[in-house]
Amino acid sequence: MSLRDLSHAVFAPHLNSVFTLTSEEGVEITATLVAATEYPRNTMRGSPRLAFDLILECAADGVPYFNGAHFILTHPSLDSIGPVYVERIAPASSGPDRAVFQIIFN
């Protein structure tokens, strides 16, 4: 699936389902899609889609440290997507036992 064809509507039906993130180095992380949010006010004029982000979460145990990296995103119902840039974030709602990742599409 082309990155250009992705939209919030592609991911919304898969909320609370498991995705796999695989890095170029072979690191594999299995995480649950916990949020997919559109940002109409942050979308650049003339953009072919509304800006949106994905938030994925998993247990932190065993997740390696990385400072932003490219991953292929896979789900049993979707084609492989990416590589996409994934950043580990630390929202106030998560504790040290959770790993939370954000992917932004704009």
Secondary structure as a PSIPRED ss2 file (coil, helix, strand):
# PSIPRED VFORMAT (PSIPRED V4.0)

   1 M C   1.000  0.000  0.000
   2 S C   1.000  0.000  0.000
   3 L H   0.000  1.000  0.000
   4 R H   0.000  1.000  0.000
   5 D H   0.000  1.000  0.000
   6 L C   1.000  0.000  0.000
   7 S C   1.000  0.000  0.000
   8 H H   0.000  1.000  0.000
   9 A H   0.000  1.000  0.000
  10 V H   0.000  1.000  0.000
  11 F H   0.000  1.000  0.000
  12 A H   0.000  1.000  0.000
  13 P H   0.000  1.000  0.000
  14 H H   0.000  1.000  0.000
  15 L C   1.000  0.000  0.000
  16 N C   1.000  0.000  0.000
  17 S C   1.000  0.000  0.000
  18 V E   0.000  0.000  1.000
  19 F E   0.000  0.000  1.000
  20 T E   0.000  0.000  1.000
  21 L E   0.000  0.000  1.000
  22 T E   0.000  0.000  1.000
  23 S E   0.000  0.000  1.000
  24 E C   1.000  0.000  0.000
  25 E C   1.000  0.000  0.000
  26 G C   1.000  0.000  0.000
  27 V C   1.000  0.000  0.000
  28 E E   0.000  0.000  1.000
  29 I E   0.000  0.000  1.000
  30 T E   0.000  0.000  1.000
  31 A E   0.000  0.000  1.000
  32 T E   0.000  0.000  1.000
  33 L E   0.000  0.000  1.000
  34 V E   0.000  0.000  1.000
  35 A E   0.000  0.000  1.000
  36 A E   0.000  0.000  1.000
  37 T E   0.000  0.000  1.000
  38 E E   0.000  0.000  1.000
  39 Y E   0.000  0.000  1.000
  40 P H   0.000  1.000  0.000
  41 R H   0.000  1.000  0.000
  42 N H   0.000  1.000  0.000
  43 T C   1.000  0.000  0.000
  44 M C   1.000  0.000  0.000
  45 R C   1.000  0.000  0.000
  46 G C   1.000  0.000  0.000
  47 S C   1.000  0.000  0.000
  48 P C   1.000  0.000  0.000
  49 R C   1.000  0.000  0.000
  50 L C   1.000  0.000  0.000
  51 A E   0.000  0.000  1.000
  52 F E   0.000  0.000  1.000
  53 D E   0.000  0.000  1.000
  54 L E   0.000  0.000  1.000
  55 I E   0.000  0.000  1.000
  56 L E   0.000  0.000  1.000
  57 E E   0.000  0.000  1.000
  58 C E   0.000  0.000  1.000
  59 A E   0.000  0.000  1.000
  60 A C   1.000  0.000  0.000
  61 D C   1.000  0.000  0.000
  62 G C   1.000  0.000  0.000
  63 V C   1.000  0.000  0.000
  64 P C   1.000  0.000  0.000
  65 Y C   1.000  0.000  0.000
  66 F C   1.000  0.000  0.000
  67 N C   1.000  0.000  0.000
  68 G C   1.000  0.000  0.000
  69 A E   0.000  0.000  1.000
  70 H E   0.000  0.000  1.000
  71 F E   0.000  0.000  1.000
  72 I E   0.000  0.000  1.000
  73 L E   0.000  0.000  1.000
  74 T E   0.000  0.000  1.000
  75 H E   0.000  0.000  1.000
  76 P C   1.000  0.000  0.000
  77 S C   1.000  0.000  0.000
  78 L E   0.000  0.000  1.000
  79 D E   0.000  0.000  1.000
  80 S E   0.000  0.000  1.000
  81 I E   0.000  0.000  1.000
  82 G E   0.000  0.000  1.000
  83 P E   0.000  0.000  1.000
  84 V E   0.000  0.000  1.000
  85 Y E   0.000  0.000  1.000
  86 V E   0.000  0.000  1.000
  87 E E   0.000  0.000  1.000
  88 R E   0.000  0.000  1.000
  89 I E   0.000  0.000  1.000
  90 A C   1.000  0.000  0.000
  91 P C   1.000  0.000  0.000
  92 A C   1.000  0.000  0.000
  93 S C   1.000  0.000  0.000
  94 S C   1.000  0.000  0.000
  95 G C   1.000  0.000  0.000
  96 P C   1.000  0.000  0.000
  97 D C   1.000  0.000  0.000
  98 R E   0.000  0.000  1.000
  99 A E   0.000  0.000  1.000
 100 V E   0.000  0.000  1.000
 101 F E   0.000  0.000  1.000
 102 Q E   0.000  0.000  1.000
 103 I E   0.000  0.000  1.000
 104 I E   0.000  0.000  1.000
 105 F E   0.000  0.000  1.000
 106 N C   1.000  0.000  0.000
